Amino acid sequence: MNATLSAVVLSLFSAVAYAAAAVAQERLAFRTADADSGALRLLASGAWWWSVALNAAAALLHVAALKYGTLTLVQPLGALTLVAAVPLGARVAGRRVRAVEWRGTALTLAGLGALLVTASGPAPDDVLSVPEALAVAGATAALIGVLSRPGARPGLRHATASGVASGVASALTQTVTVAVTDRTGPLLDVQVIVVAVLVAAFAAGGLLLSQTAYRGGLGAPLAVVTLANPVAAAAIGLSLLGERLQGGTAGLLLALAGAALAALGVVALSRSAPEPAAAGGAPPAGPAGEEHPVAAVLSLPSHASPSPAPLPAPAPYEPARVPKQPGTRLTRL
């Protein structure tokens, strides 16, 4: 199995795990949207730890993919999260895949195919130096601070910040992975330690930012995270890590066209939702009664509370009849 194929396979499994984590976070955020959902409350939630475990598993698969593929190849494959969920979601819901879902799937696959042609190449061997890593971290932290400033309404700005943080974490992770596995220096030198600390910071920040973004629902924020992540990572790969697209000018135009098609497909898939369930079916999973394709396949089982038995209707009020006594007279109040 060559490096490109290994990166694609590992990225596919990572995308599925990330989708499951996203749905778990969305459900938890919706349940705690109107409550005091501080850090201690999240730590006491089993759903939160479930999402953390899924994110950890997806991250390990992603790290392995970054060992074999470039950032411009691996990061866009995160869109496979939505693609894989469409047919499975239709099967679980007992319906056919709708036209908008087929269109979104076709656009996404066509765009990713174009990117695979232009971004495929040998396994990465370049890394970020400590000054480069610190400069990237500083610029990213400033951007995240602007997007998620205090008072900002949870939504697409937090989703953008989450995608950027995750994309930068992936770029820094590739530096750690390549530096540790090339066996040309000490296992834990200054470069590896510094960059590893930055990876942990941005990975945790991206997770918390996505938790905030999903309070407004899963569809649009998940699409923004899916698009912002590869843009941030590819910018680092092309500008600092010496990554190149195949085919010169024609390859660049093909990559841009593929990125546009994939973006259209991701937006279409993130907006699609199956038809409402029939009476007696599963309860809606979102605030508007919509079930996202990812949620239909990978969501945690939700146990609805049984409806209490209706109370008997009160009997109509009737005034008591007082028998008239001989020789008395009733007085009106």
C-alpha positions in Angstrom: 0.0 0.0 0.0 1.6 3.3 -1.1 1.7 6.5 1.0 -1.3 8.2 -0.6 -3.6 5.2 -0.3 -2.6 4.7 3.3 -3.4 8.4 4.0 -6.8 8.2 2.3 -7.9 5.0 4.2 -6.8 6.4 7.6 -8.5 9.7 6.9 -11.8 7.9 6.1 -11.9 6.1 9.5 -10.9 9.4 11.2 -13.7 11.3 9.5 -16.3 8.8 10.8 -15.0 9.1 14.4 -15.0 12.9 14.2 -18.6 12.9 12.9 -19.7 10.8 15.9 -18.0 13.2 18.3 -19.6 16.2 16.6 -23.1 14.7 17.0 -22.4 13.9 20.7 -21.2 17.5 21.3 -24.3 18.9 19.5 -26.7 16.9 21.6 -24.9 17.9 24.8 -24.8 21.5 23.8 -28.5 21.6 22.9 -29.5 20.0 26.3 -27.4 22.5 28.2 -28.1 25.6 26.1 -30.3 27.2 28.7 -28.5 25.8 31.8 -25.4 26.8 33.6 -23.0 24.6 31.5 -19.7 25.4 33.1 -16.6 23.2 32.9 -17.6 21.2 36.0 -21.0 20.4 34.6 -19.4 19.2 31.4 -16.9 17.0 33.3 -19.8 15.4 35.1 -21.5 14.5 31.8 -21.1 11.0 30.3 -21.9 12.4 26.8 -19.0 14.9 27.2 -16.5 12.1 27.9 -18.0 10.1 25.1 -17.3 12.9 22.7 -13.8 13.3 24.1 -13.0 9.6 23.6 -14.3 9.7 20.0 -12.2 12.8 19.3 -9.1 11.1 20.8 -9.6 8.1 18.6 -10.2 10.2 15.5 -7.1 12.3 16.3 -4.9 9.2 16.5 -6.1 8.0 13.2 -5.6 11.5 11.8 -2.0 11.6 13.1 -1.3 8.3 11.4 -2.7 9.8 8.1 -0.5 12.8 8.4 2.5 10.6 8.6 1.7 9.3 5.0 0.0 12.3 3.4 0.6 16.0 3.0 -1.7 18.6 4.6 -3.2 19.5 1.3 -4.2 15.9 0.8 -5.3 14.8 4.3 -7.2 17.8 5.6 -9.8 18.1 2.8 -10.7 14.4 3.3 -12.5 15.5 6.5 -15.4 16.2 4.2 -15.9 12.4 3.9 -17.6 12.7 7.3 -20.8 14.0 5.6 -20.4 11.8 2.4 -20.3 8.5 4.3 -23.3 9.5 6.5 -25.8 10.1 3.7 -26.6 6.5 2.5 -26.4 5.1 6.0 -28.6 7.9 7.4 -31.2 7.1 4.7 -31.1 3.4 5.6 -31.5 4.1 9.3 -34.4 6.5 8.7 -36.1 4.0 6.4 -36.2 6.3 3.4 -34.5 6.8 0.1 -31.6 9.2 -0.4 -33.0 12.5 -1.6 -31.9 14.4 -4.7 -30.2 17.2 -2.7 -28.2 14.6 -0.8 -27.1 12.8 -4.0 -26.2 16.2 -5.5 -24.2 17.2 -2.4 -22.4 13.8 -2.3 -21.6 14.0 -6.1 -20.2 17.5 -5.7 -18.1 16.6 -2.7 -16.6 13.4 -4.2 -15.9 15.2 -7.5 -14.1 18.0 -5.6 -12.1 15.6 -3.5 -11.2 13.6 -6.5 -9.7 16.7 -8.2 -7.8 17.5 -5.0 -6.4 13.9 -4.8 -5.1 14.2 -8.3 -3.2 17.5 -7.6 -2.2 17.0 -3.9 -1.0 13.4 -4.1 2.7 12.8 -3.7 5.4 11.3 -1.5 5.1 11.2 2.3 6.0 14.5 4.0 9.5 15.0 5.2 9.7 18.8 6.1 8.9 20.2 9.5 8.3 23.6 11.1 11.1 25.1 13.0 10.5 26.4 16.6 10.4 30.1 15.4 8.0 29.2 12.6 5.7 27.2 15.0 5.6 30.1 17.5 4.8 32.6 14.7 2.0 30.4 13.4 0.7 29.9 17.0 0.7 33.7 17.7 -1.1 34.6 14.5 -3.7 31.9 15.0 -4.3 32.9 18.6 -4.9 36.5 17.5 -7.4 35.4 14.9 -9.2 33.1 17.3 -9.4 35.9 19.8 -11.0 38.2 17.3 -13.5 35.5 16.2 -14.5 34.4 19.7 -14.3 37.7 21.5 -16.4 38.0 24.7 -20.0 38.8 23.9 -19.9 37.2 20.5 -23.0 35.2 19.7 -22.3 31.4 19.5 -22.4 30.3 15.9 -20.5 30.5 12.7 -17.7 32.7 14.1 -16.9 30.2 16.8 -17.2 27.4 14.2 -14.6 29.3 12.0 -12.3 29.7 15.0 -12.7 26.0 15.8 -11.8 25.0 12.3 -8.8 27.2 12.2 -7.6 25.9 15.6 -8.0 22.3 14.5 -6.3 22.9 11.1 -3.3 24.5 12.8 -3.2 21.7 15.3 -3.0 19.2 12.4 -0.2 21.1 10.8 1.8 21.2 14.0 1.0 17.5 14.6 2.6 16.6 11.3 5.8 18.4 12.4 5.8 16.3 15.7 5.1 13.1 13.8 7.8 13.5 11.2 10.4 14.8 13.7 9.8 11.8 16.0 9.7 9.1 13.3 12.7 10.2 11.1 15.1 8.8 13.8 17.8 11.4 12.9 17.9 13.1 16.3 16.8 12.7 19.9 13.3 11.6 20.5 12.3 14.5 22.7 14.3 17.6 21.7 13.2 21.2 22.2 11.4 21.4 18.9 9.3 18.3 19.6 8.4 19.4 23.1 7.5 23.0 22.1 5.4 22.0 19.1 3.7 19.2 21.1 2.6 21.7 23.7 1.1 24.0 21.0 -0.7 21.0 19.5 -2.4 20.2 22.8 -3.4 23.8 23.3 -4.9 24.3 19.8 -6.6 20.8 19.9 -8.3 21.6 23.2 -9.2 25.1 22.1 -10.8 23.7 18.9 -12.8 21.2 20.8 -14.2 23.8 23.3 -14.9 26.3 20.5 -16.8 23.7 18.5 -18.8 22.9 21.7 -19.9 26.5 21.8 -20.6 26.7 18.0 -22.9 23.6 18.0 -25.3 25.3 20.4 -27.0 26.8 17.3 -27.4 23.4 15.7 -25.1 21.0 13.9 -25.6 21.7 10.2 -24.1 25.1 9.4 -21.4 25.1 12.1 -20.2 21.6 11.1 -20.0 22.8 7.5 -17.9 25.8 8.5 -15.6 23.7 10.7 -15.2 21.2 7.8 -14.2 24.0 5.4 -12.1 26.2 7.6 -9.9 23.3 8.8 -8.3 22.3 5.5 -8.0 26.0 4.4 -5.9 26.8 7.5 -3.8 23.6 7.2 -3.2 23.9 3.5 -2.1 27.5 3.9 0.6 26.4 6.3 1.6 23.4 4.1 1.9 25.5 1.0 3.7 28.5 2.5 6.0 26.9 5.2 6.3 23.2 4.5 7.2 23.2 0.9 4.1 21.3 -0.3 3.4 21.7 -4.0 0.4 20.9 -6.2 1.0 18.6 -9.1 0.6 19.9 -12.7 1.8 23.5 -12.4 -0.7 26.1 -13.4 -3.2 23.5 -14.7 -2.9 21.6 -11.4 -3.6 24.8 -9.4 -6.7 25.6 -11.5 -7.9 22.0 -11.0 -7.3 22.2 -7.3 -9.2 25.5 -7.0 -12.1 24.0 -9.0 -12.1 20.9 -6.8 -12.1 22.9 -3.6 -15.0 25.0 -4.9 -17.0 21.8 -5.8 -16.2 20.2 -2.5 -17.3 23.3 -0.6 -20.6 23.4 -2.5 -21.1 19.7 -1.7 -20.3 20.2 2.0 -22.8 23.1 2.3 -25.5 21.1 0.5 -25.0 18.1 2.8 -24.9 20.2 5.9 -28.2 21.7 5.1 -30.0 18.5 4.0 -32.3 16.8 6.5 -34.5 13.8 6.1 -38.3 14.0 6.0 -40.0 14.2 9.4 -40.6 10.8 11.0 -44.0 9.4 11.0 -46.2 9.4 14.0 -44.8 7.2 16.7 -41.3 7.4 15.3 -38.2 8.7 16.9 -38.3 12.2 18.3 -36.6 15.0 16.5 -33.0 15.5 17.4 -32.6 19.3 16.9 -34.2 22.4 18.0 -36.2 22.7 14.8 -37.2 19.1 14.6 -34.6 18.3 11.9 -32.4 15.2 11.8 -29.0 15.8 10.2 -27.7 13.0 8.1 -24.7 12.6 10.4 -27.0 12.5 13.4 -29.2 9.9 11.8 -26.3 7.4 11.6 -23.9 8.3 14.4 -25.9 10.0 17.1 -26.0 8.7 20.7 -29.3 6.9 21.6 -31.6 9.3 23.3 -34.2 7.9 25.7 -37.2 10.1 25.8 -39.0 10.4 29.1 -42.3 8.6 29.2 -45.3 11.0 29.1 -47.2 11.1 32.4 -50.6 9.7 32.4 -53.3 12.4 31.9 -55.1 13.5 35.1 -58.8 13.0 35.2 -60.8 16.1 34.3 -62.4 17.7 37.4 -66.1 17.3 37.8 -68.2 20.4 37.0 -69.0 22.5 40.0 -72.5 22.3 41.3 -73.8 24.3 44.3 -74.9 22.2 47.2 -78.6 22.0 47.6 -79.8 22.9 51.1 -83.2 21.5 52.0 -85.6 24.2 53.0 -86.7 23.8 56.6 -90.3 24.6 57.6 -90.7 28.1 59.0 -87.3 29.4 57.7 -86.4 31.8 54.9 -83.2 31.6 52.8 -81.2 34.9 52.8 -79.4 36.0 49.6 -75.7 36.8 50.3 
